[in-house]
Amino acid sequence: MNHGVTGTTRRQSNNQFNGKVHHIRDQKKARQVKSNVKTMLICFFDIKVLVHFEFVPQGQTVNQQFYLEVLKRLRGVVLKKKALRIVPVR
C-alpha cells in the first residue's frame, strides 16, 4: 500500500473514473518540506516519573552557566515536591 502524498486533487481523482479531466488554473501540488525549527529539551527523571523538564530557547547555547540555572530550578521543584509528600507523624 502506498500512503504517500499524490499530485492529484480530489476533483482529478474523482474524474479519472468518468473519463473527464478538469484542469484547474494555477493549481499547485502539495510538497512535503522539512522544518527548520529545532527544539532541545532537558528533562530529569526519578525512578518513577518525570520530575522536571525545560525547553531550551531557540539560539541558546547549553553551557555551564545555563545548565547551572536549570539545576537550580530543578532543585526548587524537587524541594517543593518533597515538602508536599512529607506528612508529620502524630
Buried (B, 14 or more C-beta within 10 A) or exposed (E): EEEEEEEEBEBBEEBEEEEEEEEEEEEEEEEEEEEEEEEEEBEBEEEEEEEBEBEBEEEEEEEEEBEEEBEEEBEEEBEEEEEEEEEEEE
